[in-house]
Amino acid sequence: MTASNDHALIHARGLRKRFGDFTAVDGIDVDVPRGEAFGFLGPNGAGKSSTMRMVACVSPPTGGTLRILGMDPLRDGPAIRARLGVCPQLDNLDPELTVRENLTTYARYFGIPRRVARQRADELLDFVQLADRSGSKVEPLSGGMKRRLTIARALVNQPELVLLDEPTTGLDPQARHLVWERLFRLKQQGVTLVLTTHYMDEAEQLCDRLVVMDAGRIAAEGSPRDLITRYSTREVVELRFPTDSQQDFAGKLTGLGERIEVLPDRILLYADDGDAALAQVQLRGLEPTSVLVRRSSLEDVFLHLTGRTLVD
């Protein structure tokens, strides 16, 4: 990890979380410095949410060391929570209140004076582009509007560290990109962001650095570009052949590229030069029904590290 304990807003060493005989988080080391956008990636059950709950000071660690903002969550939980912003996976807004009231009412939990709360609410509604809906009730809002309001609510106390659990799950592409833009602006303002996400493009877009978790442990850590360089190739060639079994053709591709992965509907050929690898495929007399040469992505890394088997 790159940050030292002196400069890390989150510092964990050998962090563990157990539920009875089940180990959800199995001795992870994490440092998140001020001003960074840091991501936790992993399949269901990897330990992301359990880690986030410990960082949010709502679930005590079972073992190891954890410091948030230089403080001990077990001893200083209320003081830490006062300086955190939390955007949960599911929106839990109050449908009986207006958009603006959801912010001003939440501000009372932090002892923010009403005049200040009203001013911050107006500023935050401008920031998330909801000023024109300030008097509306929550229920009729679109999913994207509710998500932006939940993010705005997480910023009411002007937190140094904002935790975002699956910030754009269920949103359409336009709403996702608007949320990304708002989060990028927060990072530009010096706010430290920690997020979990299932969207690899989101992680590439937002995260300066991330960890890939699997079975409660960290499988890899680095920037998105570093991880792609380390665990994949520059390009990937996707080949589809006219047969029910792509495996029939896999043996004929031996020696092409650095790695071959056979899927039910296509074969992935990992190579630094996709066009050159494709030329070699054609020189061998193979005629795929469709071809796609693309750059390698964080999703390729993620699936390589955690597998393609669905985890329930």
N, C-alpha and C positions, 0 to 999 in steps of 0.2 A: 504494500500500500504506500501511497505517495506522501500522505500527510503525517506529521508528527502529532503526538498527543497534545502538545502545546497549542497547535493551531487548528485542531480538528473540532468541529461542532459536534460530530458523532465519533466516538472512539470505542471500539469493541475489540476485546481479545478473548478468544476461547468462549464466545457467547453461546449459551445453550438454553433451550426451552424444551421441557418435557411435560407431557400430559400422561400421567401414570407410567405405563411401560412404553409409550410412544414418544420418540424423540423427534420433535418438529424442527428444531434448529440444533445442529450438531457441531458446536465448537468453531464458529466463524470469526474471522478477523476483518474489521471494517474501519476505515477512517474516511470521514467526509470533511474537507476543509471549507472554510467560509467562502461563499460566492459560487460554489460548484453546483451543477445539476447532476445528481447521482441517481442511478437506476438500479433496481432489483428486478432481474428477469428470471423466469423459471416456470416450469409446468405447474399445474395444480398439485398441491401437496409438497411443493419444493421447500417451503418454509418462509416465503416472502411475507405473507400477512402476519405470521407469528413474529417475525423480526420487526416489522413496522409497528406492531402493537407494543413491543418492548420499548422501541424508540419513542413512541407516543406516551409512554409512562402509564399505560392502562393494563399492562400485563407484566408482572415481575419476572426477571430472568431466573432460570433455575441454577445456572452456573456461569462462571467466567466474569469478565469485567465489562461494564458498560458505563460510559460517561456521556451525558448530553449537555452541551453548552458548558462543559467543565464541571458539571454537577452529577451527583449520584441519584438515579431515579428512585431508588428505594428510600432515600432520606429526603430528597428535595423535589419530589414529584410535583407538588403544586407550583413551586417556583419555576420549574421547567415548563410545565403546561401553560403558564402565563405568557411564555415567550415563543410558544409554538403555534403554528396554524395547521389545522388538520382538515383535509378534504377526503371524507370516507368514500368507499367504493359505491355505496348506494346513497343517493340524495336523501337527507333526512330533514328537509325544510318543513316549516310549520305552514300547512295549507290554509289555516284560518287567518294568517297575517298577510299583509301586503308584501310586495317585494322589498320595499324600503324598511318596513317594520321587522322583517326577518333579520336585517342587519342591525338596526338600532336596539332591538330586544336582545340579540346575542351579545351586543357590546356590554350589556349590564353585567354579564358573568365576569367581566374583567374589570369592573368598577370604573368604566369609562364614563365621564360626565355626559349628560344628555346632549348638551350643546356640541361637544366634541364628537359624540356618536353620530349626530345628525350630519355634521360636516363630513365626517369620514364616509358615511353611507352614500352621500351625494358623490364624493370623489370616486368611490369604488364602483358605483353604478355607471359612472362615466367610463371608468377603466374597462369594465366588462361589457360595455355597450348595451346597458339596460336602463339608462336614464329615462327613456320614453315609456318604460313599463313600471316605473317606481310605485305607482298607485294601484297596480294590478294585483289581484290575488295570485297565488302560486300555481294553483291547479291548472288553469288554462295554458300555462307556459309550455313551450316545446321542450323536448329533452335537452337540447343544447342550451336553451335559456336557463333551465334549472341547474345545469352543470355549472354554467358561468356564475350564477347566483351563489352556488355552494362554494365556489372558489373565492368569490368576493367576501363571503361570510368568514372564510378561513383567514382573511387578511385584515379583519376589523381591528385586531389588537396589534397591528403592525409587527408581525412576527419576524424574528431573525431566521427561522427555519420553518419551511412549509413542507408538510408530508402529504403526498397525493397518491391515493390508492386507486389504480385504474382510472385515471382522470377523464378518459374519453370513451370508455366502454359504452356501446350502444348508440353512439352519435353518428350522424351522417357525415360524409366527407367535408362538407362546408363547415359544419359546426366543429368538427375535430380541428380543422386548420385554424379556425378563429381561436379556439382554446390554446392551441400551440403558440399562436402569435402573442396571446396575453401572457402565457408562461415565459416565453422568451423575453418579453419586456420586463417581467419581474426579475429574471436573472440579470438583465442589463442594469437593473437598479440595485444589484448587490444582494438580493435575497437568495438564500441557499435553498435549493429544491431537492427533495428526495421522493422518487416515485417508483411505483410498481406498474408494470404494463405488460399486456400480452401482445401488443402491437410492435413488431420489430422496427417498422418505419418510424414510429413514434420515438422509440429509444434512440435511433440514429439521429433523428431531428433534434431531440431535446437534451440528451445526456452528454456531458463532457466525459463521464466515466461511468462504468457500470460493472456489476457482478452478475454472472449467470449462476443461479442456485439450482441444485438438483439433490433430492433426498436429504435436505437439511444442511448440505455443505456447499461451499463455493467451488464451482467447477472451473471458473475462469474469471479474470478481472482485467480491466483495461478500458481504453477508449474504444468506441465502435470500430474505428479504422484499425487500431492495433489488433483487436480481436479477429477481424476479417483477415488481416495479413498473417496472423499467427495460426489460425485454424482453418483457413480456406485458401482458395486461389483467387487470382485477380478476376477471372471470368468463369462462367458456368455455361456449358452447352446442354440444352434440353433436347433430347431426341425421342421421337415417337415412331415406333415401327408398326407395320400392318399385321399385328398378331395379338392374340389374347394374352400371350406370355412374352413380356419384354425380356425375360431371362434368356430366351432363345438367342438373342442377339448380343447379350452382355459379353459372352466369351470371345466374340469377334472384335471386341473393342479393347482387348487386353493390350496394355502398353501405351495406350493413348491417354495423355493427361496424367495427373497425379493420383486421381482417385475416381472410381466409378461407383455410382449408387443406383441400384435398380428399384424402381417403384412400380406399382401395379400398372400405371398408364404411361410411364416414360422412363427413360434412363438419363441420369445426370452425369455429365462428364466434366470433371473439374480440371481446368487448365489455365495457365497464365495467359495464353493466347488462344481465345476461343475460335477465331477464324482459321488459324493454322491447324487446330485439332479437328475442326470440321473438314478441312481439306483432306486430312489423313483418313477420316471416316469414308469420304467419297472415293479416295484412292483404293480403299479396300473393297470397293464395289458394293458398299452398303447404301441403301436408298430409304432413308426415313421418310415417313409421310408428312412430318412437320419438324421444323428446327427453330430453336430460339437460342441466340447467343446473347447473354446478359452479363452484367457485372455481378460479382459475388456480393451477397448481402448479409446483414446480421442474422437474418432468418436461417441462412445456410449454416452459420456458426452455431446458432441455438439448437437446431435439429441435430447437428453433428455431435454436440456435447450432451444433449439430453435424450436423444432418440425420437423416433416418430410414433412410438406407441402411445396411445391415449391413456392418460392417468386420470382416474376418477377420484 
